[in-house]
Amino acid sequence: MKKAILLILTKTIVFSNLFAQTIENPFSKFGYDKKVMYTSSKGDYEEFHDNKDVVEIGTVYFNTKTKKVVGYVNEEKEKAEVASATSAMSVDPLCEKYYWISPYAYCANNPIKYVDPDGNDLVIFYNNNQDSYRYTGGNVQHSNKYVNNVIKAYNYNISNGGGNALRTAATDHSIKVGVTEAVETQSASPYVYWNSDMGLETKEGDVLSPSTCLEHEVDHVVDAIKNPEGHNDRKEESDANYTNKEERRVITGNESKTAKANGEIGTKNISRSSHGGNKKVIVSGGVTSTTIDQQKTVKFQKELEDDRGKRLISE
């Protein structure tokens, strides 16, 4: 009970001084003399400053890294309350987008169903980039068709034994990769334009599904994030067959592995012997399909004659 009262008082102090960046330490009366800071900067500044991972505040031990109560000074007298254990000491920088949820709530007050390790994963943008969905892997369902198509491509590649770049994008929480269906995109984060109906016919006569094409594009972005110097060097180094060394790396690497796993090429072949050549962008029968929709493909090839069509090509 004492812990609950303490946290209520703490929240009251924070709300009453929301626009101040520093305040007198509200925990000094409990013997904690470190400076406590908070802002309304929406994440531009850290909300809590301390050199220790776990600190003692009143009757609780608080982890400043995970923003959770991890213990109690007197275990015999104090008991954890779920509501308090899943609350943060600072305002969620994105709280204005979710006004119906407390700005101090963790995972929308439902930590059993949701996780939010650090905010960096595979981010799928939809509705002309007005909305986004953070995807961390697994076979989940979403109300938006494009989001579901990305998830379908991911699971198709992974389940067949390919999709290494997509797996990294979704599960490596140190990086953030965006996937979007919007042709014109202004984003500070690296992103991939992907048309979920667009595949590729190689000069060898193989057809690569949209799922394999997504793996190709994500591989470029993941490499650019994790190895920027090497990535840029390979892009600058020309290659007789594959335009540059970066395209060679992707086509003969993850693209080839994923295309083989998806049964789109023979097990002894690479996915294609060149980056350019006689390749043809086609409209397939769906996310995982290698069937060419001839009518839609003919229409699309005509669109390639204008600038908009050229920007739609995903290689």
Stockholm file with secondary structure:
# STOCKHOLM 1.0

chainA/1-315         MKKAILLILTKTIVFSNLFAQTIENPFSKFGYDKKVMYTSSKGDYEEFHDNKDVVEIGTVYFNTKTKKVVGYVNEEKEKAEVASATSAMSVDPLCEKYYWISPYAYCANNPIKYVDPDGNDLVIFYNNNQDSYRYTGGNVQHSNKYVNNVIKAYNYNISNGGGNALRTAATDHSIKVGVTEAVETQSASPYVYWNSDMGLETKEGDVLSPSTCLEHEVDHVVDAIKNPEGHNDRKEESDANYTNKEERRVITGNESKTAKANGEIGTKNISRSSHGGNKKVIVSGGVTSTTIDQQKTVKFQKELEDDRGKRLISE
#=GR chainA/1-315 SS CHHHHHHHHHHHHHHHTTTCSBCCCTTGGGTCCSCCBCCCSTTSSCSCCCSCSEEEETTEEEETTTTEEEEESSTTTCCCCHHHHTBCSSCCTTGGGCTTSCTTBSGGGCTTTCCCSSSCSEEEEETTTTEEEEECSSSCCCSSHHHHHHHHHHHHHHHHTCCHHHHHHHHCTTCCEEEECCSSCCCSSCEEECCTTEEEECTTSCEECHHHHHHHHHHHHHHHHHCHHHHHHHHHSEETTTEEHHHHHHIIIIIHHHHHHTTSSCTTSCSCSCSSTTCEEEEBSSTTCCCBCHHHHHHHHHHTTSHHHHHTCCC
#=GC SS_cons         CHHHHHHHHHHHHHHHTTTCSBCCCTTGGGTCCSCCBCCCSTTSSCSCCCSCSEEEETTEEEETTTTEEEEESSTTTCCCCHHHHTBCSSCCTTGGGCTTSCTTBSGGGCTTTCCCSSSCSEEEEETTTTEEEEECSSSCCCSSHHHHHHHHHHHHHHHHTCCHHHHHHHHCTTCCEEEECCSSCCCSSCEEECCTTEEEECTTSCEECHHHHHHHHHHHHHHHHHCHHHHHHHHHSEETTTEEHHHHHHIIIIIHHHHHHTTSSCTTSCSCSCSSTTCEEEEBSSTTCCCBCHHHHHHHHHHTTSHHHHHTCCC
//
